[in-house]
Amino acid sequence: MATVTATEPTLTEHTAPSPDPSYIQVKNFSFWYGSSQVIHDQTFSMPKQKVTAFIGPSGCGKSTLLRCFNRMNDLIDGIHHEGDITVGGESIFNPMLEVISLRKRVGMVFQKYNPFPKSIYENIVYSLRVAGRNKKSELDEVVERSLRNAALWDEVKDRLQDSALGLSGGQMQRLCIARAIANQPEILLMDEPCSALDPVATGKIEELIHQLKRQFTIVIVTHNMQQAARVSDRTAFFYLGKLIEYDETQKIFMNPEKPQTEDYVSGRFG
Amino acid sequence: MASQNPNPDPKRFEVSKGTLRLDTFMTHFIKVGGVGIILSVFAIFIFITIQVLPLFQSAKVEEAAVIDTGVTDFHIVGVDEWGELPFVVNLKDGSFTFIDIKREHEAKPVIGPRGIFTEHPKYAGKAEFTSALYHHKSEEVIFGTNDGRYTLVKVEYTPEFNARSERTIKAKLSADKFFPLGKGLGAVQAIDYYDADKDRLVAALVESDTGLQVRTTTFKRKKTPFGVGAWKPADEYNLTDQIQGKPSKVLVTGQGNGVLISTVEGTVYFFIIEKGEIGLRQKFQPFGEEGIGSMDWLLGNESLVFTSDKGENVIFAQYRPEPTEEQLASGEEVRRQFAEINSLPNLSGPADLYSHSMRNRAFLLASGPEASIRYGTTGSIRWQKTLGFTPKAGILGSRYETMMLADDAGSLHFFSIDDPHPEASFSAFFSKIWYEGQDEPKYLYQSSAADASTEPKFSMVPLIFGTFKGTLYAMIFAVPIALLAALYTSQFLKPEYKKVVKPTMEIMASLPSVVLGFLGALWLAPILDSRYPSVFLILFLLPLTAAAVGYVWGQLPQRYRIYLKPGQEFLVFIPLLLIVTIAGWELGPWVESKLCVYVDPTTGQEIADFRLWWPHTFLGGNYDQRNSMVIGFMMGFAVIPIIFTIAEDAMSNVPQFLTSASLALGASRWQTASRVVLPTASPGMFSAMMIGFGRAVGETMIVVMATGNTPIMDWNIFNGMRTLSANIAVEMPEAPKESTHYRILFFGALLLFLMTFLVNTVAEVARVRLRNRYKTVG
């Protein structure tokens, strides 16, 4: 079942050319947890200011790959990799590169909304504060801009100092998006951002992704194929750690080349 | 069952009876266990409280019997230790009337088989007696005659036991010779004496042709290996001229070297004999312009009990006042003086009757029909009652179990006293008390002394202070180390190392505290003794080096930092800090030789010794080998694993999604730790500290072994302390069951119980509030 229900503006967005079609490049990349290989020799590139969706059944390595882009896997014991990933031509595994500065360039939204037990305001400005930016006027400006970008401003503008934990699930996830974009990263990684949300909240997040891709390069992992079809420009299908097919979203869903892709997108397995 | 139910459950849906029974049993079993624990804790609390409560009860005094003696013209009531053969003294002829009392257990005293009998001591000649005084302690009566002489009659009580172990008290009277107090003297109106080994001091108010004279006479006797010689008059002093007003009473001081004379007008003259000369030491008015009603010694002849004409009641004792500027300038020695150390509630009038207990600081006062038993140290009234008769003479039994009051009609009223803990009171435990021999009111704890007449001092304040002092120093040492170690282990250390570190720390927690105490006392204390400058140097250098290295490391470019993987920094740090520690240890003596130079005041010699320098530089400071620093280290060592384990758990339990969120936003490991992990784990860290605090408060063996256990109140780190728990451990073996001391140890336990209860409650409330503040989603 692959139906693309894109709205009019989205279609025009789809057609807009990317300023850098190979902004993120994955080159012969393999990845191991201990002795088990979860990513097998993948090579592909993702365009700037577009939405790329990673789809595939559970355990196919799509989340692991996503977490390589900001090196969140570093926290795990016994990992190693081969090959390289570059962002804007620069290797993210360069030992001279500070992982902190990489993470400032590559923001991330997690599967489960995870606001800090602080106020809404403090959640948003966290990335600025850790960077040593504490000027009140600047922070205020960032909070408003980020919340407006995350389409949350009107809902929370009167209670910025309230605890973020008082928000609903959908609001919290949008808060996490606002928090991730507060420091203006270049890339926004989204690891199944809607899996814990109800359909109404999901709709709002998807709308938001459409807004955000004007500014950010977005990589989204999703289990929901309709969602991939709705929000992404390009889609990569992974299976058992291998990249099976990577193409324009329309093509993947309408006319996939590989039979496995067709089986998956049409719901025959997964 | 089956017949009533048309469609019985198939077998596979049935629940086995065994499962249900086990479920029911376990539910109840667990319930019993849980409730049982709560009940037993409560029972312990109740048990301790029951042990403590008698401390706060006042005396129960009951009139047990009235015995008619037939003797009305008496002056003195005396009694033996067992209260079975009291006597009254008939002043007219110096005869003693004994009353044999049969005291059966739990029965009223009645007149015994020997009845009432009168005995005449064999006086060395004829005399007419005009005054007499009974010394309860030495069981001697001193008589003054109408011609200026005195004699002493010894009442020797001896218990004799028959075949059935029944006790009969025998009394033997032996009178001494008559000694003259001076020449040309008349009737003795008041007299007192004190026997030292070879000296006797007798003071008396004696009538003469020129009026009432105040006479003091000393006697000496020779003591040889073959026995003691007879008393020979030595010096005579006439104090009459030095006293203004009408003298009413004389007392001899407890050392036998001083005389106190009170006048009707309200002045007390205090004379001291030094090197054969008598001099006026002090003149004071206990009630200002008001007259003195009575003046008597408390047990031990250190404190004076005064009542005024109007019934005011105060206690005076000697103390050494602060030297005045003139005295400091002239280098004159500050002499001990009498001062008011306590004041008690008023009586209805001046005391007509006084007797003090031979066991403690309790004393009996009676004014008209009003009788009162009071306690000198605490200033509390143990018992007070307006009697149906007017006591003329009376005495407290030497065991403070009986009281005998004689009325005008010649009846002896027997009272039983049940007051096992007269020295205990709320003020004795928690307020400053001016004890005899002290120069000011103090919080003192001294449960026993060499001399039975020394009053026990039971202030809980030094013990509570010591408990907090030990705990504080332990926490100062333990909390930073334990929390930082927990933070490092949970947030920075690689998990593979953490797997080793954590169980190791948990093993540390299982070290018996007696081992730690032993190590502290016999290994650590002697090592540290000569190396405190090194210790301070290390304590100063270690954090400084760590911070400096950390800063330099952070400033290094990435290309140098890649050689050390995150989580392995300790491989460089530990050797570095070890080097600093060794350097500090070795440099300590050098620093000591430069900084801690003590100049010996007598020889002018310069000695570089911290142990001498510290007390010298910090006034009031003191140096003990087994001090709070050793306690801080050893008790800290006992507390660190507990705080570490709980805090580490709390920090490790901070959800991964929060730390990931922080790291993904570009925060460093330290920023993540300080901004996300610490606030979120703060309830757990708080619990950890409080549990550590609770352990330190109750810790016993380390404190017992590694300090001097002196109950002092001094924050000085180079002094010891005595904690409530150590106090119980040290003194419980020497406290007789159900004695005041025993109950006071239980009182200490109750305080400890309440303190930990309070700390835990506050901690729990704070923890819940923190948890609500920093709770997380999901």
Chai-1 contact restraints between the chains, C-beta under 6 A:
chainA,res_idxA,chainB,res_idxB,connection_type,confidence,min_distance_angstrom,max_distance_angstrom,comment,restraint_id
A,D77,B,P495,contact,1.0,0.0,6.0,A-B,restraint_1
A,P95,B,I562,contact,1.0,0.0,6.0,A-B,restraint_2
A,M96,B,Q558,contact,1.0,0.0,6.0,A-B,restraint_3
A,M96,B,R559,contact,1.0,0.0,6.0,A-B,restraint_4
A,E98,B,Q558,contact,1.0,0.0,6.0,A-B,restraint_5
A,I100,B,G666,contact,1.0,0.0,6.0,A-B,restraint_6
A,I100,B,S668,contact,1.0,0.0,6.0,A-B,restraint_7
A,R103,B,A664,contact,1.0,0.0,6.0,A-B,restraint_8
A,R103,B,G666,contact,1.0,0.0,6.0,A-B,restraint_9
A,K104,B,G666,contact,1.0,0.0,6.0,A-B,restraint_10
A,M108,B,A664,contact,1.0,0.0,6.0,A-B,restraint_11
A,N114,B,F657,contact,1.0,0.0,6.0,A-B,restraint_12
A,N114,B,A661,contact,1.0,0.0,6.0,A-B,restraint_13
A,P117,B,Y774,contact,1.0,0.0,6.0,A-B,restraint_14
A,P117,B,T776,contact,1.0,0.0,6.0,A-B,restraint_15
A,Y126,B,L665,contact,1.0,0.0,6.0,A-B,restraint_16
A,S127,B,L665,contact,1.0,0.0,6.0,A-B,restraint_17
A,S127,B,G666,contact,1.0,0.0,6.0,A-B,restraint_18
A,V130,B,A667,contact,1.0,0.0,6.0,A-B,restraint_19
A,V130,B,Q671,contact,1.0,0.0,6.0,A-B,restraint_20
A,L165,B,V777,contact,1.0,0.0,6.0,A-B,restraint_21
